Amino acid sequence: MRIRTAVISLLLLSTCVLAQKKPPHISKKEKAINSIEAEYKSLTDLSDKIWSFEEVAFRENKSAAALIAYAEANGFTVEKGVGEIPTAFIASYGSGSPIIAIMGEFDALPGLSQQPVPYKAPLNEGAAGHGCGHNLFGTASLGAAVAAKKLIESGELKGTIRFYGTPAEEKFFGKLWMIRAGVFDDVDIMLDWHPAAETKANVQSSLALVDFMVEFHGQAAHASSDPWNGRSASDALELYTTGINYYREHIKPTVRIHYHIQDGGKVVNVVPDYARIWTRVRDTRRTGMEVVWKQVEKIAEGAALMANVEYKINLISGLHEILVNRAGGIRLQQNLEYLGEISYTSEEDSFAKKIQEATGKPQVGLDSKIRPLEETLEHPGGGSTDVGDVSWVVPTIRLGATVAPKDTPWHSWAVVACGGMSIGHKGLIYASKALAMTMVDLFEDKKLRDEVTAEFKERKGDYVYKGIVPEGPPPLDYKDN
């Protein structure tokens, strides 16, 4: 009887212990992941709306409004029209330090409208399209900010979370005017991501660049009866491009020079009195870019002298290269390894291979493997971004996430197609999770914040940032040509 009584007592005690046992601990990062998964439909619907709006630089009115509405519905306070740009805004929640922020872009590229199919098929002939995946970019960043906001709201994180809606990245580099307005000055650390064909913590820099317009003014005349009375602006334009192309032999391999002839005359029987060309110079360092920039401007002067015409150079804007932050990249890398790679269905893999077939690439499908953190190259290739300028103002941690097949031509219909269907959606949700997890780290880990800030100061050195941006307001009233 004594043994039986003891056994019964033990069973009753065990039952009480089990009844009092708390549910398994859910970490803040897991809560952030769960929050984003719960918002899957809302986030992908928002992305699809922006994808369908097809709005270009400074004209992203519906796209900005959709993002603002989502932010406000989730409890953010929104400041609109920052930096003299109607479509630029800041969504904020919380108070005090640290101030952790994230950027989101949402402008499309002209002429790239496309249906979500694996062959070229415009949705609206001649309209714009998200050939850089910015419909995914802005949405995923805002999704991460909302996940962090919920943790601040519940008292599990302390500080301020901000989402910066940054327009016109593709053409005029809207962040330059936002920097000039001082809207990033009090941010502790910034996060950023970009749609890509691979998934990685981005610890490579970008190319610095400058954009300027050269105009030549001459004298019109009849091209046959009295051409000696004319002074041809198009002659100057041709001499200018010839000079640039001879100069290419004498520049470093890291330099790129592009131009777009916008006006070379109207008809064949008139000596043209006006010509205009948009010129862009890039290099891996702004110091190298500036040397080439000034020489190309001298070539414009020489062309005008040879053609006996006047010339004018108008600065459009320019960019710094990205100031890399490896301390932040290392922590982001750990979060990517925790999440693992994106998985795809057979239908998505087939879609990807059809895109590769249509664009003349090996049909290897999608790549979202998580590889070891890369070494930072001294002279990387690739493109340019106004994120570079932000990275000289505030420490910036960057991510790339797979939203299109391997080797997909960027700024093309193929990226637009993926951005409007499940391949792009999966990259969006994945990026949002990785960014939200890294936000949790930054809010909680002061040592990490100190390491990120210390690296930023060391890499920047004594350089005093000055944006390459013309005086006056942003060119909101530009013409499409």
C-alpha positions in Angstrom: 0.0 0.0 0.0 2.8 2.4 0.9 4.5 1.7 -2.6 1.1 2.2 -4.3 0.5 5.5 -2.5 4.0 6.8 -3.4 3.5 6.0 -7.1 0.1 7.8 -7.1 1.7 10.8 -5.5 4.5 10.9 -8.1 1.9 10.7 -10.9 -0.1 13.5 -9.4 3.0 15.6 -9.0 4.1 15.0 -12.6 0.7 16.0 -13.8 0.9 19.3 -11.9 4.4 20.0 -13.3 3.2 19.3 -16.8 0.2 21.5 -16.3 2.3 24.4 -15.1 5.0 24.0 -17.9 5.2 27.1 -20.0 5.1 26.9 -23.8 8.4 26.6 -25.6 10.4 29.9 -25.7 10.0 31.7 -29.0 13.0 34.0 -29.8 12.5 37.5 -31.1 14.0 36.5 -34.5 11.5 33.6 -34.8 8.7 36.1 -33.9 9.9 38.4 -36.7 10.0 35.5 -39.1 6.5 34.4 -38.1 5.2 37.9 -38.4 6.4 38.2 -42.0 5.0 34.8 -42.9 1.6 35.9 -41.5 1.8 38.9 -43.8 2.7 36.9 -46.9 -0.5 37.7 -48.8 -0.6 41.3 -47.8 3.1 41.8 -48.8 2.9 40.0 -52.1 -0.4 41.8 -52.9 1.3 45.1 -52.2 4.3 44.2 -54.4 2.0 43.2 -57.2 0.2 46.5 -57.0 3.4 48.4 -57.4 4.5 46.1 -60.2 1.3 46.9 -62.1 1.6 50.7 -61.6 4.8 50.8 -63.7 5.8 54.3 -62.5 9.1 55.9 -63.3 11.4 58.3 -61.5 9.7 61.0 -59.4 6.3 59.9 -60.7 5.8 57.0 -58.4 2.6 58.5 -56.9 0.5 55.4 -56.7 3.4 53.3 -55.5 4.4 55.7 -52.8 0.8 56.0 -51.7 0.4 52.2 -51.5 3.5 51.8 -49.3 2.4 54.8 -47.1 -1.1 53.3 -46.6 0.5 49.9 -45.5 2.8 51.7 -43.1 0.1 53.8 -41.6 -2.2 50.7 -41.3 0.6 49.1 -39.2 0.9 52.0 -36.8 3.7 54.0 -38.3 3.8 57.8 -38.4 4.6 59.0 -41.9 6.4 62.2 -42.9 5.7 62.9 -46.6 7.4 64.9 -49.3 10.9 64.9 -47.7 13.9 66.3 -49.6 11.5 68.4 -51.8 10.3 65.1 -53.5 6.6 64.4 -53.3 7.1 60.7 -53.5 9.8 60.5 -50.8 8.7 59.7 -47.3 9.8 58.4 -43.8 7.7 56.0 -41.8 8.7 55.9 -38.1 7.7 54.0 -35.0 9.2 54.0 -31.4 11.3 56.5 -29.6 14.9 57.0 -28.5 18.0 55.1 -29.4 19.1 53.2 -31.3 17.6 54.4 -34.5 17.7 51.5 -37.0 16.5 52.3 -40.5 15.9 50.5 -43.8 15.5 51.9 -47.3 13.0 50.9 -50.0 12.9 51.8 -53.6 9.9 51.6 -55.9 10.6 53.2 -59.3 10.4 51.3 -62.6 12.4 51.5 -65.8 11.0 53.0 -69.1 10.0 50.7 -71.9 10.1 47.4 -70.0 6.4 46.5 -69.4 6.0 42.8 -69.3 3.5 40.1 -68.5 4.5 37.5 -65.9 5.4 34.9 -68.6 8.8 33.4 -69.5 8.9 35.1 -73.0 8.9 38.7 -74.1 5.3 39.9 -74.0 4.6 43.5 -72.9 1.7 44.1 -70.5 1.3 47.7 -71.8 3.2 48.3 -75.0 5.8 51.1 -74.5 5.1 51.4 -70.7 7.6 51.1 -67.9 8.4 47.9 -66.0 10.2 46.8 -62.9 13.4 45.5 -64.6 15.3 46.0 -61.4 12.7 44.4 -59.1 12.0 47.6 -57.1 8.4 46.5 -56.5 9.9 43.7 -54.4 12.6 46.0 -52.9 10.3 48.6 -51.2 7.8 46.0 -50.1 10.3 43.6 -48.5 12.0 46.4 -46.7 8.7 47.7 -45.3 7.7 44.2 -44.3 10.9 43.9 -42.2 10.3 47.3 -40.6 6.8 46.2 -39.6 8.1 43.0 -38.0 10.6 45.1 -36.0 7.8 47.5 -35.1 5.7 44.8 -33.6 8.6 43.8 -31.3 9.0 47.4 -30.2 5.3 47.7 -29.6 5.3 44.6 -27.4 8.2 45.9 -25.4 10.6 43.2 -26.5 12.9 45.7 -28.4 13.7 49.3 -27.5 14.4 52.2 -29.8 13.2 53.6 -33.1 12.6 51.8 -36.4 12.3 53.8 -39.6 11.5 53.0 -43.2 12.8 55.4 -45.8 10.8 55.5 -49.1 13.4 56.5 -51.6 12.2 57.4 -55.2 14.0 57.9 -58.5 17.0 55.6 -58.0 17.0 54.5 -61.6 17.4 58.0 -63.2 18.0 61.0 -61.0 19.2 59.3 -57.7 16.6 60.7 -55.3 18.5 59.9 -52.2 21.0 62.7 -53.0 18.3 65.3 -52.3 17.2 63.4 -49.2 20.8 63.5 -47.9 21.0 67.2 -48.7 17.9 67.7 -46.6 19.6 65.9 -43.6 17.0 63.2 -43.2 19.6 60.5 -42.5 21.8 62.5 -40.1 20.5 60.9 -36.8 20.3 57.3 -38.0 22.6 54.9 -36.2 22.6 52.1 -38.8 20.9 51.6 -42.2 19.9 48.4 -43.9 19.4 47.9 -47.6 18.8 45.1 -50.0 18.5 44.6 -53.7 16.8 41.9 -55.9 19.4 39.7 -57.5 20.1 36.3 -59.1 21.9 35.0 -56.1 21.5 35.3 -52.3 24.3 36.8 -50.2 25.4 39.4 -47.7 26.7 42.1 -50.0 30.2 43.2 -49.0 31.2 44.5 -52.4 31.4 48.2 -53.3 29.8 49.8 -56.4 30.9 52.2 -59.1 31.0 55.9 -58.5 29.5 57.9 -61.4 28.6 61.4 -62.7 25.9 62.3 -65.2 25.9 65.5 -67.2 24.3 66.9 -70.3 26.2 68.5 -73.1 24.4 70.9 -75.4 25.9 72.4 -78.6 24.4 75.5 -80.2 25.3 76.5 -83.8 23.7 78.2 -86.8 21.0 76.6 -89.0 21.4 76.8 -92.8 20.2 75.0 -95.9 22.3 71.9 -96.1 22.6 72.1 -99.9 22.2 75.7 -101.2 24.3 77.5 -98.5 25.9 75.1 -95.9 28.7 77.6 -95.6 26.4 79.8 -93.7 25.7 77.1 -91.1 27.6 76.0 -88.0 26.6 72.5 -87.3 25.8 71.5 -83.7 25.7 67.8 -84.8 29.3 68.1 -86.1 30.3 69.1 -82.6 28.4 66.2 -81.2 30.1 63.8 -83.5 33.5 65.2 -82.8 32.7 64.9 -79.1 31.8 61.2 -79.3 34.9 60.6 -81.5 37.1 62.3 -78.9 35.6 60.1 -76.1 36.1 56.9 -78.1 39.8 57.8 -78.8 40.2 58.6 -75.1 39.0 55.1 -74.1 42.5 53.7 -75.0 44.0 55.8 -72.3 41.8 55.2 -69.3 42.1 52.5 -66.7 40.2 49.2 -67.1 38.0 50.1 -64.1 36.5 53.1 -66.0 33.2 53.1 -68.0 32.0 55.9 -70.2 28.5 55.8 -71.7 26.5 58.4 -73.7 23.0 58.7 -75.1 22.5 61.0 -78.1 19.2 62.8 -77.4 19.0 65.3 -80.2 21.2 65.3 -83.3 19.1 67.4 -85.6 15.6 67.1 -87.0 15.8 66.7 -90.8 18.5 65.9 -93.3 18.3 69.1 -95.4 19.0 71.5 -92.5 22.4 72.1 -90.9 21.3 71.5 -87.3 21.8 74.4 -84.9 21.2 72.3 -81.8 22.4 68.9 -80.5 22.3 67.3 -77.0 24.0 64.3 -75.5 23.7 62.7 -72.1 27.1 61.5 -70.8 28.0 59.2 -67.9 31.4 58.4 -66.4 32.0 55.7 -63.9 34.9 54.2 -61.9 35.4 52.1 -58.8 36.5 55.2 -56.9 35.1 58.7 -57.0 38.7 60.0 -57.1 39.4 58.1 -60.4 36.0 59.0 -61.8 36.5 62.8 -61.2 39.8 62.8 -63.3 38.0 61.2 -66.3 34.9 63.4 -65.8 37.0 66.6 -66.1 38.9 65.3 -69.2 35.6 64.4 -70.9 34.3 67.9 -70.3 37.5 69.3 -72.0 36.7 67.1 -75.0 33.3 68.8 -75.2 35.1 72.2 -75.2 37.5 71.0 -77.9 34.6 69.7 -80.1 32.8 73.0 -79.8 36.0 74.9 -80.9 36.5 72.6 -83.9 32.9 73.0 -85.1 32.8 76.7 -84.3 29.8 76.4 -82.1 28.9 77.2 -78.5 28.5 74.5 -75.8 27.0 74.2 -72.4 27.4 71.5 -69.7 24.7 70.9 -67.2 25.4 68.6 -64.2 22.5 66.1 -63.6 23.9 64.3 -60.5 26.6 61.9 -59.4 27.2 59.0 -57.0 29.8 57.8 -54.6 30.8 54.2 -54.5 29.4 52.1 -51.6 31.4 52.2 -48.4 31.4 48.5 -47.4 30.6 47.3 -43.9 31.9 43.8 -43.2 31.0 43.8 -39.5 27.3 44.1 -40.4 27.8 41.7 -43.3 29.1 39.0 -41.0 26.0 39.1 -38.8 23.7 39.2 -41.8 25.6 36.2 -43.2 24.8 34.2 -40.0 21.1 35.0 -40.4 21.2 33.8 -44.0 22.8 30.5 -42.9 20.1 30.1 -40.3 17.3 30.7 -42.9 18.9 28.4 -45.5 18.3 28.7 -49.2 15.0 29.4 -50.9 13.2 26.3 -52.2 11.4 26.3 -55.5 8.7 24.2 -57.1 9.2 22.3 -60.4 6.9 24.8 -62.1 9.1 27.7 -60.9 12.3 25.9 -62.0 10.7 25.3 -65.4 9.7 29.0 -65.7 13.3 30.0 -64.8 14.8 27.7 -67.5 12.4 29.0 -70.1 13.6 32.5 -69.3 17.2 31.4 -69.6 16.4 29.8 -73.0 14.7 32.9 -74.2 17.7 35.1 -73.2 20.3 32.7 -74.6 21.7 31.6 -71.2 22.5 28.1 -69.9 19.3 26.5 -68.6 20.5 25.9 -65.0 17.5 27.3 -63.2 17.5 29.3 -60.0 20.4 29.7 -57.5 19.7 30.7 -53.9 22.6 28.7 -52.2 24.1 30.3 -49.2 27.8 30.5 -49.8 30.6 31.7 -47.4 31.0 35.4 -47.0 33.0 36.9 -49.9 36.2 38.8 -49.6 35.8 42.4 -50.4 37.3 43.2 -53.8 39.4 46.4 -54.3 37.9 47.0 -57.8 34.5 45.3 -58.2 32.5 45.4 -61.4 28.8 46.0 -61.7 26.6 49.1 -61.5 26.0 52.1 -59.4 23.5 53.2 -56.8 22.6 56.1 -54.7 22.8 53.8 -51.7 26.5 54.5 -52.1 26.0 58.1 -51.0 23.9 57.0 -48.0 26.7 54.7 -47.0 29.1 57.7 -46.6 26.6 59.3 -44.3 25.4 56.4 -42.1 26.8 52.8 -41.7 25.0 50.6 -44.2 24.5 46.8 -44.2 23.5 45.3 -47.5 21.8 42.1 -48.8 21.1 40.6 -52.2 18.3 38.0 -52.5 17.4 35.8 -55.5 14.4 36.9 -57.4 15.3 35.8 -60.9 17.2 33.0 -62.7 21.0 32.7 -62.8 22.6 35.0 -65.4 19.3 36.8 -66.2 20.0 40.1 -68.0 19.2 42.8 -65.5 17.1 45.8 -66.5 15.3 43.6 -68.9 11.8 42.1 -69.4 13.0 38.9 -67.8 13.3 40.5 -64.4 10.0 42.1 -64.8 8.4 38.8 -65.5 9.8 37.1 -62.3 8.9 40.1 -60.2 5.2 39.7 -60.9 5.0 36.0 -59.9 6.0 33.5 -57.2 9.7 33.5 -57.9 9.9 37.2 -57.1 7.5 36.7 -54.2 9.7 34.1 -52.6 12.7 36.4 -52.8 10.7 39.3 -51.3 9.6 37.2 -48.3 13.1 35.8 -47.8 14.8 39.2 -47.9 12.2 40.6 -45.5 13.0 37.8 -43.0 16.8 38.2 -43.2 16.6 41.9 -42.8 14.2 41.7 -39.8 16.5 39.2 -38.1 19.4 41.5 -38.6 17.3 44.4 -37.2 16.7 42.3 -34.0 20.5 41.9 -33.7 21.1 45.6 -34.1 18.5 46.6 -31.6 19.7 44.1 -29.0 23.5 44.0 -29.4 25.3 47.2 -28.6 28.7 45.6 -29.2 27.6 44.8 -32.8 26.4 48.4 -33.3 29.7 49.7 -32.0 31.7 47.4 -34.3 29.6 48.5 -37.3 30.1 52.1 -36.4 33.8 51.7 -35.8 34.4 50.1 -39.2 32.4 52.9 -40.8 34.5 55.6 -39.2 37.8 53.8 -40.1 36.8 53.3 -43.8 35.6 56.8 -44.2 38.6 58.3 -42.5 38.9 62.1 -42.7 36.9 62.4 -46.0 34.1 65.0 -45.7 31.1 63.8 -47.7 29.8 66.2 -50.4 27.1 65.1 -52.8 27.5 65.5 -56.5 24.2 67.2 -56.9 23.3 70.5 -58.6 21.9 73.5 -56.8 18.2 73.9 -56.6 15.3 71.4 -56.3 15.2 68.0 -57.9 14.2 67.9 -61.6 10.6 66.9 -61.0 9.3 68.4 -64.3 11.8 66.6 -66.6 10.7 65.6 -70.1 10.8 61.9 -71.1 13.3 62.6 -73.9 
